[in-house]
Amino acid sequence: MQLHIGGYLSFYMPGKQTRFDLGLEKPTPLKEILQCLDVPLGEVQLVIHNQSIVNLQDAVIRDQDMVKIYSSVDGG
């Protein structure tokens, strides 16, 4: 799977990476994947799975999928 991490969520990633390629052996709930990467689920506001907006709690990801996650928009 390809995972793009947008907004300030990249601060939780090693080296503040914004893109990961992960191999999945079986369909896996996105929330499990993000928990393994130490992304705080409460900070995820938008999930795009294969070009469709989906609910984080319901998203099940397969090896060839593209996923983009974003935090809420904030600024000053």
Secondary structure, 3 states (H helix, E strand, C coil): CEEEECHHHHHHCHHHCCEEECCCCCCEEHHHHHHHCCCCHHHEEEEEECCEEECCCCCEECCCCEEEEEECCCCC
